[in-house]
Amino acid sequence: MYIRPSVPHRVRVAPAVVLGETDRSTLEHWARGRSTPRRLVLRANILLEAARGMQNLEIARTLRTQPNTVALWRQRYRLHGIRGIRTDAPHPGRLPSILASSIDLILRKTLHERPPGATHWSTRTFAKATGLSASTIR
């Protein structure tokens, strides 16, 4: 029978958060603000608790959130300061449903060509000429 030797468990310690006086007063204002969005109140409380020396697991338990949420906002503050807390990170958004080459074709035909035997394009004739659907052209 194999008995695993006792290995001391290393606890990861989150980096300290040191708040300047301006940042501290801003965070305290957000933490107690009634009209402050909830997400901003949570972020402010996370940082205030971290500045008091609390670790991520303890903050997560106290504020009833996830430890990775605490770690995220602690890290964002260290990287971007108070600006990183105020705004959410940009998201990439949805991929375009129309290819750039199709958009170029539509613009070129609209600006520089006329349909045969007509003075302007209708949605249907333009769709036929480009091979795209009428709703895409619309």
Secondary structure by P-SEA (a helix, b strand, c coil): ccccccccbbbbbccbbbbcaaaaaaaaaaaacccccaaaaaaaaaaaaaaacccaaaaaaaacccaaaaaaaaaaaacccaaaaacccccccccccccaaaaaaaaaaaccccccccccccaaaaaaaacccccccc
